[in-house]
Amino acid sequence: MAEMVEKEEKKWAVSWGGYMEELKKGSRIAAPMVAVALLQYLLQVVSVIMVGHLGQLSLSSVAIATSLTNVTGFSLLLITNFGLAKQSGVAGGLETLCGQAFGSKQYKKLGVYTYTAVISLILICPPICILWIFMDKLLPLVGQDTLISHKARQYSLWLIPGLFASAILKPLTRFLQMQSVTLPMLLSAFLVLCFHAPVCWILVYKLDFGDIGAAIAFSLSTWLNVILLGIYVKYSSACEKTRSPLSKDAFLGVPEFFRLGVPSAVMVCLKWWAMELLTLLSGLLPNAKLETSVLSICLTISTLHFTIPYGFGAAASTRVSNELGAGNPEIARMAVKVGMSMATIEAIIVSIALFFSRHIVGYAYSNEKPVVKYVAAMAPLLCISLVTDSIQVVLSGVAKGCGWQSLGAYANLGAFYLIGLPIGIVLGFVAHLKGRGLWIGIVAGSIVQTILLSLFAIFTNWEKQVAKAKERVSTRNSSSQN
């Protein structure tokens, strides 16, 4: 009798009705997470836009600072995402641990894992801060302008408080995400953006803080987000089952967190590091201010778009990890199909919209016609990047839900450092295609990355993944009891 029931459940899981049911579940997670990611990322967009209207020097220095702080700091902590899109980082290990623990109804483990993540990420912050403090000494060594390097360091120093805030914020968001508790994050992100925009404007223009005013506003806004979510987690009945006091288990779990979190960070960051590196290399091209500004704008647009498929990836990660923890391989497989279909449709729509608005989109970041014209010329390549980004972010979410972040890291390493970067450097500097050549390298790497991650998903043995999830949770249970 039990076998017959199981067979019927499998038939339902792979049927059209099963697809629509999973689409509803995935959409209830994806839609709020898209909004959360977009609202959080708009903090940096608002900062860049306001600084951009101070002139090319300010835009270039902030672009360099943003690139380096993303490469060396925020992308290690976040996922996300950048920032949000890069918000996956080391905290991405929680998507495996918390998601599968929640699916297997080991609720108290979520609180322990979250404490472990906060402790681990805070430990990462001091070495990153030292690097930022000496940024003005390091940038000239790779050919950057001295004045730009100095201003980039000033901007980075005021982002340090935001770095520590992010070390707390990202585990909190994962804690809520893996329980499908998304509305509090949405409301918090909206309130923080409403706070950030006027505060940033006042600091930059009214109080004449200039560049650093935007960095101060970002740090203040990130801490406000931490406070709002912290209050919710502390007192909400929705988190009653998963809240747990700080204990020695949180400290004992740090080694395992890094074992899962570091590959998760590497998997996501390898791509973003490559993109940021090409942005830095654009500073070595003729007319460096123009090239750096335009590639920074393209990267900003790409990351802004990333917030949309990020929601699909978050939904895929949550649904896959929850169902693997609950022992439902067919539903986990269906969650992957749903995430891929949503991401593909979204990518086509956004790419078409960007292509037909390519001649005006640059004005959002700069009033200078050379910059706007260059952005329009880069738009077709950017459209291709958006399509590959949408697909690969869902596949990355699947990787984190399953716990095979290491395979994703190897795929990204090969795609971007054996193919993408060399192609970009050759086309940009040897073939003299300049910024276009650098971005073609990114497109090539993205295509290879998407193909490799697709192959991993296609050939995944879902029954085996269920067994691994059970083993992972039971191992953690045993270690806690000991």
HELIX and SHEET records of a PDB file:
HELIX    1   1 ALA A    2  ALA A   13  1                                  12    
HELIX    2   2 TRP A   16  GLY A   52  1                                  37    
HELIX    3   3 GLN A   56  THR A   69  1                                  14    
HELIX    4   4 ASN A   70  PHE A   74  3                                   5    
HELIX    5   5 SER A   75  LEU A   77  1                                   3    
HELIX    6   6 VAL A   90  GLY A   92  5                                   3    
HELIX    7   7 GLY A   93  GLY A  103  1                                  11    
HELIX    8   8 LYS A  108  ILE A  133  1                                  26    
HELIX    9   9 MET A  135  LEU A  138  1                                   4    
HELIX   10  10 LEU A  139  VAL A  142  5                                   4    
HELIX   11  11 THR A  146  LEU A  157  1                                  12    
HELIX   12  12 ILE A  160  GLN A  177  1                                  18    
HELIX   13  13 LEU A  183  TRP A  201  1                                  19    
HELIX   14  14 ILE A  202  LYS A  206  3                                   5    
HELIX   15  15 ASP A  211  TYR A  235  1                                  25    
HELIX   16  16 SER A  237  CYS A  239  5                                   3    
HELIX   17  17 LYS A  248  LEU A  252  1                                   5    
HELIX   18  18 VAL A  254  LEU A  281  1                                  28    
HELIX   19  19 SER A  282  LEU A  284  5                                   3    
HELIX   20  20 ALA A  288  ALA A  326  1                                  39    
HELIX   21  21 PRO A  329  PHE A  356  1                                  28    
HELIX   22  22 VAL A  361  ALA A  364  5                                   4    
HELIX   23  23 LYS A  369  CYS A  402  1                                  34    
HELIX   24  24 GLN A  405  LEU A  413  1                                   9    
HELIX   25  25 GLY A  414  GLY A  420  3                                   7    
HELIX   26  26 LEU A  421  ILE A  425  1                                   5    
HELIX   27  27 VAL A  426  VAL A  430  3                                   5    
HELIX   28  28 LYS A  434  ILE A  458  1                                  25    
HELIX   29  29 TRP A  462  GLN A  481  1                                  20    
END                                                                             
